[in-house]
Amino acid sequence: MRPADLLTPTSTSGTFQRRWREVMTSPGSLRSVSIAVVASFTVDTLLPYIGGLMAQRGLYARFTIAPFGQIYQSLLDPGSEVRTAGADVTLVLARIEDLCARPLAELALLDPARIADARAEVHAEIDRLCAALTAFEAATTGMVFAGTLPAPPHTPLGVLDASHPASLTQLARECNVALWNAAVQRRRLRLLDVDRAIAEVGAAKAWDPRMAVLAGCPLSTAALRQLAVQLTRSIAALLQSTAKVIVLDLDNTLWGGIVGEDGAAGIVIGPTGLGAAFAAFQDALLALRAQGLLLAIASKNNEADAFEIFDHHPGMRIRREHLAAHRISWQPKSESLRELASELSLGVDSFVFVDDSPTECAEVRSVLPDVTVLELPRDPVRYVEALRSVPQLDRMTLTDEDRMRAAAYAAEKARTAARAAAESDPDALRAHLQSLELRAAVRRIGDEDVARAAQLTQKTNQFNLTTIRRSEADVGAMRRDPAWRLYALDVTDRFGDYGTTGLVFARRVDDATWDLDTVLLSCRVLGRGVESALLRIVTADLIEAGARRLTGRLIPTRKNAPVRDFLPRHGFVPAAGEGPGEAFVKEPLPGAPFDDSHVTARLDDGPR
């Protein structure tokens, strides 16, 4: 799609309507996502905005709309249309004015004897809403997004509202704290920041009193579009692969000035003036690194000059140790990105390339169209805003592995250095693998593993037999189904902990047959033989469950070449079968031993 055709928050309502009609008429290959909407006001005008933006991200939204004003019936009645819809995502939007009209009216009267009671009634109602959301989340399998409660656009007290005991603005803040407390305790309950959408548009433009009276929707079209942007980004972050690496230019990107011309003394980075904008940008990048994104460098520069800044400039926030990899040379940026992808064992489609030069950005877009390219604005004070506008950087789940990722890649550098000397000598390579002291712990997936398991199915491309993508709701439902056994793999060695890096999802076909629906391994542990240990432990557990035969399927993709010999290499032979890809079978079990004696492997009794 050409940039001129992309829908944005500033696109007209007519453009959204036309795009949404086109999608409904012919969704094509878009991935279907069912969305239930429950609200205290009418939301029909919101749907084309969500549908159009979702289609732009490769998703086809199918809606179930509850009657407006029936939040509790829709969430709590087992026979309600929303409860029986089994939606992938349920959106709940409410206003404090709709839920708490009577106590709010009492507050407006400013009776000192009733203010405390009226406030208590509002809190009780919000507690009731939180209980309904929690019950709905527990009874269903999809993700639940609850909108925050925006402060009313007008308050009876006017400018006095901010400091009066009857303040509606403060009361709304307290209610949102209650919603936040409920959300952080539930794995599939998230908040959608309605206040932020209103702030993006501006309060004066976000409310439409005429539409509130005539159509029952108090939000303006501009506010609804912004709300749809936030929801679309949240859903896409749950269901689609997100970026793994931010590749950065240096001059006039990470700092102001050109180090090769201005020297270290001429570089602009620090706590004051324009240097503060570059410092804020580096802080934003370090925050993303803490969420699991890797930072890398692709710069046309002299390496010694560049690292002089990283190592010694007092204004730098990002230091050499924060970088997962770098290419500082005079070759084309696209070639540097290819080399970085090879070094990190990642696809370039997981890269976000950030540069201030339109020429460099155009070259990367042309040569590597799978790379997400962020061309920075001219003004460095807008860099942070531009960075946060990249949807591929969104995260809706943060796991322990995300927080460990940067340290894991640092450990991987040490492993790579240790392996390099042994690469050309088979005996030396086996000795190297033995020296790693690899330990593989296989366990059944528990509730706390669901988010990471779903994340691995979404992100793993290279060593993935079928590349079937699954949401947290999918994994949770499979875990509860006795026909499935879901296994996770944790790997450690003498350099550190890789975290949860592998999955096997096995489904009972009949009393003697189990099908390996999903087998995947993070690229961080490829080439170490742990895939053999994982299959050995899983096979032994399935034999105890009565398995005498295993089946599997390879669905080749453009990226999963590393897994294509996995089944034949472990005793599976081609078999007839319907469905995509190539079918395999293995019997009898367990078959010949695998070449994984250098891995100490075990089956843990249960989840971590």
C-alpha positions in Angstrom: 0.0 0.0 0.0 1.3 3.4 -1.0 2.0 5.8 1.9 -0.7 8.2 0.4 -3.3 5.4 0.8 -2.6 4.7 4.5 -5.4 5.5 6.9 -4.3 7.9 9.7 -6.2 9.7 12.6 -6.5 12.7 10.2 -8.2 10.7 7.4 -11.8 11.7 6.8 -14.7 9.7 8.1 -15.8 9.1 4.5 -12.4 7.5 3.6 -12.7 5.2 6.6 -16.2 4.2 5.6 -15.2 3.4 2.1 -12.2 1.4 3.2 -14.3 -0.6 5.7 -17.0 -1.4 3.1 -14.2 -2.7 0.8 -12.8 -4.9 3.5 -16.2 -6.3 4.5 -17.0 -7.1 0.8 -13.6 -8.8 0.2 -11.5 -9.5 3.2 -9.2 -11.7 1.1 -6.3 -13.2 3.1 -6.7 -10.9 6.1 -6.4 -12.8 9.5 -9.9 -12.9 11.1 -10.2 -11.4 14.6 -13.5 -11.4 16.5 -14.1 -8.3 18.6 -17.0 -7.9 21.0 -17.8 -4.3 22.1 -19.7 -3.5 25.3 -20.3 0.1 26.2 -22.5 2.5 28.2 -23.0 4.6 25.1 -23.5 3.9 21.4 -20.4 2.8 19.5 -21.6 2.1 16.0 -19.6 5.0 14.6 -16.4 3.6 16.1 -16.5 0.3 14.1 -15.3 1.6 10.6 -12.3 3.2 12.2 -11.3 0.0 14.0 -12.1 -2.1 11.0 -10.1 0.1 8.5 -7.1 0.4 10.7 -7.1 -3.3 11.6 -7.2 -4.2 7.9 -4.2 -2.0 7.3 -2.3 -4.3 9.8 -3.4 -7.4 8.0 -6.4 -8.2 10.3 -10.1 -8.5 9.5 -12.3 -7.4 12.4 -15.6 -9.2 12.9 -17.8 -7.4 15.5 -20.3 -8.4 18.1 -22.0 -5.4 19.6 -23.9 -5.5 22.9 -26.9 -3.3 23.4 -25.6 0.0 24.8 -26.0 0.5 28.5 -26.1 -3.2 29.3 -22.6 -3.7 30.5 -23.4 -5.9 33.5 -25.9 -8.1 31.7 -23.5 -8.6 28.8 -20.5 -9.4 31.0 -22.2 -11.6 33.7 -25.1 -13.4 32.0 -23.7 -16.7 30.7 -26.4 -16.6 27.9 -25.6 -13.1 26.7 -24.5 -12.6 23.1 -21.1 -11.3 24.3 -20.5 -14.2 26.6 -21.4 -16.8 23.9 -19.5 -15.1 21.1 -16.2 -16.4 22.3 -14.5 -13.3 20.9 -10.7 -13.0 20.6 -11.0 -9.5 22.1 -13.7 -7.8 24.2 -13.7 -4.1 24.5 -15.5 -2.5 27.4 -16.1 1.3 27.3 -17.9 3.1 30.1 -18.3 6.7 31.4 -18.5 7.5 35.0 -21.5 9.7 34.2 -23.4 6.7 32.8 -22.6 4.3 35.6 -23.0 6.7 38.5 -25.6 9.4 37.5 -27.4 9.5 40.8 -24.3 10.0 43.2 -22.8 12.4 40.8 -26.0 14.5 40.8 -25.8 14.5 44.6 -22.2 15.6 44.6 -23.2 18.6 42.4 -25.5 19.8 45.2 -22.5 20.2 47.5 -24.3 19.0 50.6 -21.5 18.5 53.1 -23.5 15.7 54.8 -23.8 13.8 51.5 -20.4 14.3 49.8 -18.7 11.4 51.5 -21.6 9.0 51.0 -21.9 10.0 47.3 -18.2 9.4 46.8 -18.5 6.0 48.5 -21.4 5.1 46.2 -19.3 5.9 43.1 -16.4 3.7 44.4 -18.8 0.9 45.2 -20.1 1.1 41.6 -16.6 1.0 40.2 -15.8 -2.0 42.4 -18.8 -3.7 40.9 -17.5 -2.9 37.4 -14.1 -4.4 38.3 -15.7 -7.5 39.7 -17.7 -7.9 36.5 -14.6 -7.5 34.4 -12.7 -10.0 36.5 -15.6 -12.6 36.3 -15.9 -12.1 32.6 -12.1 -12.6 32.1 -12.2 -15.8 34.2 -15.2 -17.2 32.3 -13.9 -16.5 28.8 -10.7 -17.2 26.8 -10.1 -14.0 24.9 -8.3 -10.7 25.8 -10.4 -8.1 27.6 -9.7 -4.4 27.1 -11.4 -2.0 29.6 -11.3 1.6 28.7 -10.3 4.0 31.4 -13.0 6.3 32.7 -12.4 9.8 31.3 -13.1 12.8 33.6 -16.3 14.5 32.6 -15.8 17.3 30.0 -17.6 19.8 32.2 -17.8 19.9 36.0 -20.4 21.8 38.1 -17.6 23.4 40.2 -15.6 24.8 37.2 -12.2 26.0 38.2 -12.8 25.0 41.8 -13.2 21.4 40.9 -9.4 20.6 41.2 -9.3 21.5 44.9 -12.8 20.7 46.3 -13.9 17.5 48.2 -16.6 17.0 45.5 -14.2 17.1 42.6 -15.3 14.9 39.7 -11.9 15.0 38.1 -10.2 13.6 41.2 -13.0 11.0 41.6 -12.4 9.8 38.1 -8.7 9.4 38.8 -9.5 7.3 41.9 -11.8 5.1 39.9 -9.1 4.5 37.3 -6.7 3.5 40.0 -9.3 0.8 41.0 -9.5 -0.4 37.4 -5.7 -0.5 37.2 -5.5 -2.6 40.4 -8.0 -5.0 38.9 -6.1 -5.2 35.6 -2.6 -5.9 37.1 -4.0 -8.9 38.9 -5.5 -10.6 35.8 -3.4 -12.0 32.9 -6.0 -11.3 30.2 -7.4 -8.0 31.4 -5.7 -4.8 29.9 -6.6 -1.1 30.1 -7.2 1.0 27.1 -6.2 4.6 27.9 -9.2 6.6 26.8 -7.8 9.7 28.6 -4.7 9.5 26.4 -6.9 9.4 23.2 -8.7 12.5 24.4 -5.5 14.3 25.2 -4.1 13.4 21.8 -7.1 15.1 20.2 -7.5 17.9 22.7 -10.4 18.0 25.2 -12.1 20.8 23.3 -12.2 18.6 20.2 -12.8 15.3 21.8 -16.3 15.7 23.0 -19.4 16.3 20.8 -22.4 17.4 22.8 -24.6 17.4 19.7 -23.9 13.8 18.9 -24.3 12.9 22.6 -27.9 14.1 22.4 -28.8 12.9 18.9 -26.8 9.6 18.6 -26.0 8.7 22.2 -22.2 8.9 21.6 -20.4 11.7 23.4 -17.1 11.3 21.7 -16.3 13.2 18.5 -15.2 11.5 15.3 -11.6 12.7 16.0 -11.6 11.1 19.4 -13.1 7.9 18.1 -10.4 7.7 15.4 -7.7 8.1 18.0 -9.3 5.5 20.2 -9.3 3.1 17.2 -5.6 3.8 16.6 -4.8 2.8 20.2 -7.0 -0.4 20.1 -5.6 -1.5 16.8 -2.0 -1.1 18.0 -2.8 -3.0 21.1 -4.5 -5.9 19.3 -1.8 -6.1 16.6 0.9 -6.2 19.3 -0.9 -9.2 20.8 -1.4 -11.2 17.6 1.5 -10.3 15.4 5.3 -10.4 15.5 6.8 -7.3 16.9 10.3 -5.8 16.3 13.3 -7.3 18.1 16.1 -5.0 17.1 16.5 -1.2 16.7 19.3 -0.4 14.4 20.6 3.2 14.8 22.6 5.6 12.9 25.0 7.8 14.9 25.6 11.3 13.6 22.6 13.6 14.1 20.6 10.5 15.2 22.1 9.3 18.5 23.9 12.6 19.0 24.1 16.0 17.4 26.9 16.7 15.0 29.2 14.7 12.8 32.0 13.1 14.9 34.4 12.7 12.0 34.2 16.4 11.3 33.3 18.0 14.6 35.4 15.7 16.9 34.3 14.6 20.3 34.3 18.1 21.7 31.8 19.2 19.0 29.2 16.5 19.6 25.9 17.7 21.0 24.6 15.4 23.8 23.9 16.3 27.4 21.5 17.8 30.0 20.9 21.2 28.5 20.0 22.9 25.2 19.6 20.8 22.1 21.8 18.1 23.7 18.9 17.4 26.1 16.8 16.3 23.1 19.4 13.7 22.1 19.7 12.6 25.7 15.9 12.1 26.0 16.0 10.1 22.8 18.7 7.8 24.2 16.7 7.4 27.4 13.7 6.3 25.4 15.9 3.8 23.5 17.2 2.4 26.8 13.6 2.1 28.1 12.8 0.0 25.0 16.0 -2.1 25.6 14.7 -2.8 29.1 11.5 -4.2 27.5 13.5 -6.7 25.5 14.5 -4.8 22.3 18.1 -5.1 21.2 20.1 -2.0 20.2 22.5 -2.1 17.3 24.5 0.4 15.3 24.7 0.8 11.5 26.8 3.9 10.8 29.1 5.2 8.1 31.9 6.3 10.3 35.3 5.5 11.6 34.9 2.9 14.4 37.5 4.4 16.7 35.9 7.9 16.5 32.5 6.5 17.2 33.5 4.4 20.2 35.4 7.3 21.6 32.0 9.0 22.1 30.4 5.8 23.5 33.2 5.2 26.0 34.1 8.6 27.2 31.6 11.4 26.4 30.0 12.4 29.7 26.6 13.2 28.1 26.1 9.7 26.6 23.3 7.5 28.1 23.9 4.6 25.8 27.3 3.0 26.2 29.2 0.3 24.3 27.9 -2.4 26.7 24.3 -1.6 25.7 24.9 -2.6 22.1 24.1 -6.1 20.9 26.0 -5.6 17.7 27.4 -3.0 15.4 28.5 -2.2 11.9 30.6 1.0 11.7 32.1 1.2 8.2 31.5 2.8 4.8 29.5 0.1 3.2 25.8 0.6 2.3 23.4 0.5 5.3 21.4 -2.3 3.7 24.6 -4.5 3.7 25.3 -3.6 7.3 21.7 -4.6 8.2 22.1 -8.0 6.4 25.3 -8.6 8.4 23.7 -7.6 11.7 20.8 -10.0 11.0 23.3 -12.8 10.3 25.3 -12.1 13.5 22.2 -11.9 15.7 20.5 -14.9 13.9 17.4 -12.8 13.3 15.4 -11.9 10.2 15.6 -8.3 8.9 11.8 -8.2 9.2 12.4 -7.9 12.9 14.5 -4.8 12.5 13.5 -1.1 12.9 16.1 1.1 11.2 16.4 4.6 12.5 18.3 7.3 10.6 18.0 11.1 10.0 19.1 10.8 6.4 16.3 10.5 3.7 18.9 9.1 1.3 20.0 6.3 3.7 16.3 5.5 4.6 15.4 5.3 0.9 18.3 2.9 0.2 17.2 0.5 3.0 13.5 0.7 2.0 14.4 -0.1 -1.6 16.9 -3.0 -0.9 15.3 -4.4 2.2 11.5 -3.8 2.1 10.9 -6.0 5.1 12.8 -3.7 7.4 10.6 -1.1 9.2 12.3 2.3 8.5 11.9 5.3 10.8 13.1 8.5 9.1 13.6 10.9 11.9 12.0 14.4 11.7 14.3 17.4 11.2 13.8 18.7 14.8 15.5 16.4 17.4 13.0 17.4 20.0 10.5 15.3 18.0 12.7 12.2 18.0 11.1 10.5 21.0 7.6 11.2 19.7 8.6 9.7 16.3 10.1 6.6 18.0 7.0 5.9 20.0 4.8 6.3 16.9 6.3 3.1 15.4 3.6 0.3 16.0 6.2 -2.5 15.6 7.8 -1.3 18.9 4.5 -1.8 20.8 4.4 -4.4 23.6 1.3 -5.8 25.3 3.1 -8.5 27.2 6.5 -8.3 29.0 8.0 -11.6 30.1 11.1 -12.5 32.1 12.8 -13.5 28.9 12.1 -10.0 27.5 13.8 -8.4 30.4 16.7 -10.8 30.2 17.2 -10.5 26.4 19.9 -7.9 26.3 22.0 -9.8 28.9 21.3 -13.1 27.0 22.8 -11.6 23.8 25.8 -10.4 25.7 26.4 -13.9 26.9 25.9 -15.2 23.4 28.8 -13.1 22.2 31.0 -15.0 24.7 29.7 -18.3 23.4 30.3 -17.3 19.8 33.9 -16.4 20.6 34.4 -19.7 22.4 32.9 -21.6 19.4 34.8 -19.8 16.7 38.1 -21.6 17.4 36.4 -25.0 17.3 34.2 -24.4 14.2 36.4 -26.1 11.6 37.3 -29.2 13.7 34.5 -31.7 14.5 36.3 -33.1 17.5 37.0 -29.6 18.8 33.4 -28.6 18.2 32.1 -31.6 20.2 34.5 -30.7 22.9 33.2 -27.1 22.8 29.6 -28.2 23.1 30.6 -30.5 26.0 32.3 -27.5 27.7 29.2 -25.4 27.6 27.6 -27.6 30.3 24.2 -27.4 28.6 21.2 -28.1 30.8 17.7 -28.5 29.3 14.6 -28.5 31.6 11.4 -29.6 30.0 8.1 -28.9 31.8 4.4 -28.8 31.1 3.2 -25.3 30.5 1.6 -23.6 33.5 -0.7 -20.5 33.7 2.3 -18.3 34.2 3.9 -19.6 31.0 1.0 -18.8 28.7 2.2 -15.3 27.7 5.7 -16.4 26.9 4.4 -19.4 24.9 2.1 -17.3 22.8 4.9 -14.8 22.3 7.2 -17.6 21.0 4.6 -18.8 18.5 4.2 -15.3 17.2 7.9 -14.5 17.0 9.8 -17.7 16.1 10.3 -18.1 12.3 13.5 -20.0 11.6 13.2 -23.2 13.7 9.4 -23.6 13.6 7.9 -26.7 12.0 4.5 -25.2 11.2 4.7 -21.5 12.1 1.1 -21.7 13.5 0.6 -18.4 15.4 -1.4 -18.5 18.6 -2.7 -15.9 21.0 -2.6 -16.2 24.8 -6.3 -17.2 24.7 -5.5 -20.0 22.2 -2.6 -21.3 24.4 -4.7 -21.0 27.6 -7.6 -23.0 26.0 -5.2 -25.7 24.7 -3.6 -26.0 28.1 -7.0 -26.7 29.7 -7.9 -29.3 27.0 -7.0 -32.8 28.1 -6.3 -33.8 24.5 -3.3 -31.5 24.4 0.1 -31.7 26.2 2.0 -28.4 26.0 5.7 -28.4 26.9 8.2 -25.6 27.4 12.0 -25.8 27.4 14.3 -23.8 29.6 18.0 -23.9 28.7 21.1 -22.8 30.7 24.8 -23.2 30.2 28.0 -22.0 32.0 27.6 -18.6 30.4 24.1 -18.0 31.7 20.4 -18.6 31.4 18.7 -18.6 27.9 15.2 -18.6 29.6 12.2 -20.3 28.0 13.4 -20.9 24.4 11.5 -23.9 23.0 8.0 -25.4 22.8 6.3 -28.6 21.8 2.5 -28.8 21.5 1.3 -32.4 21.2 -2.3 -33.5 20.5 -3.7 -36.9 21.1 -5.1 -38.3 17.8 -6.1 -41.7 19.2 -5.0 -44.0 22.0 -1.7 -44.8 20.2 -1.0 -41.7 18.2 0.1 -38.2 19.2 0.6 -35.4 16.7 3.4 -32.8 17.1 1.4 -29.8 16.1 4.0 -27.3 17.1 7.8 -27.7 17.5 9.8 -24.5 17.8 13.1 -23.3 19.2 14.5 -19.8 19.6 17.4 -19.0 17.3 19.4 -18.2 20.4 19.9 -21.9 21.1 20.2 -23.3 17.6 23.2 -25.5 16.8 23.7 -26.8 20.3 21.7 -30.0 20.1 19.0 -29.0 22.6 16.3 -29.7 20.1 17.2 -33.3 20.3 17.1 -33.3 24.0 13.7 -31.6 23.9 12.2 -34.2 21.6 13.8 -37.1 23.6 12.2 -35.9 26.9 8.8 -35.2 25.2 8.7 -38.5 23.5 9.4 -40.4 26.8 6.6 -38.5 28.5 4.2 -39.3 25.6 5.2 -42.9 25.7 4.1 -43.0 29.3 0.7 -41.5 28.1 0.3 -44.5 25.8 1.9 -43.2 22.6 3.3 -45.8 20.2 3.4 -43.5 17.2 4.2 -39.8 16.6 3.2 -37.8 13.6 4.4 -34.4 12.5 4.2 -32.0 9.7 6.6 -29.6 8.1 5.1 -26.5 6.5 7.9 -24.9 4.6 8.2 -21.1 4.6 10.6 -18.5 3.3 12.3 -18.4 6.7 12.2 -21.9 8.3 15.0 -23.6 6.4 16.9 -24.5 9.6 14.1 -26.8 10.8 13.5 -28.7 7.5 15.6 -31.7 8.3 14.5 -31.9 12.0 11.9 -34.7 11.6 14.0 -36.9 9.2 17.1 -36.4 11.4 15.2 -37.8 14.4 13.7 -40.9 12.8 10.6 -39.7 11.2 9.7 -40.9 7.7 7.4 -39.4 5.0 3.8 -40.4 5.3 0.6 -39.9 3.4 -1.7 -37.2 4.8 -4.0 -34.4 4.1 -3.3 -30.8 4.9 -0.6 -28.4 4.0 3.1 -29.2 3.9 4.8 -32.5 4.3 3.5 -35.2 6.6 5.8 -37.5 8.7 5.4 -40.4 11.1 7.7 -42.2 13.5 7.1 -45.7 14.9 7.9 -47.7 16.9 9.0 -45.5 19.7 11.3 -44.3 21.1 13.5 -45.2 18.1 17.3 -44.9 17.8 19.1 -42.7 20.4 19.8 -39.1 19.5 23.2 -37.4 19.4 22.6 -35.2 22.4 24.7 -36.8 25.1 26.4 -33.4 25.8 23.0 -32.0 27.1 21.8 -32.8 30.6 18.0 -33.0 30.2 15.2 -33.7 32.5 11.4 -33.5 32.7 10.2 -31.3 35.6 7.1 -32.3 37.5 5.2 -29.1 36.7 5.3 -25.4 35.8 7.9 -23.1 37.2 
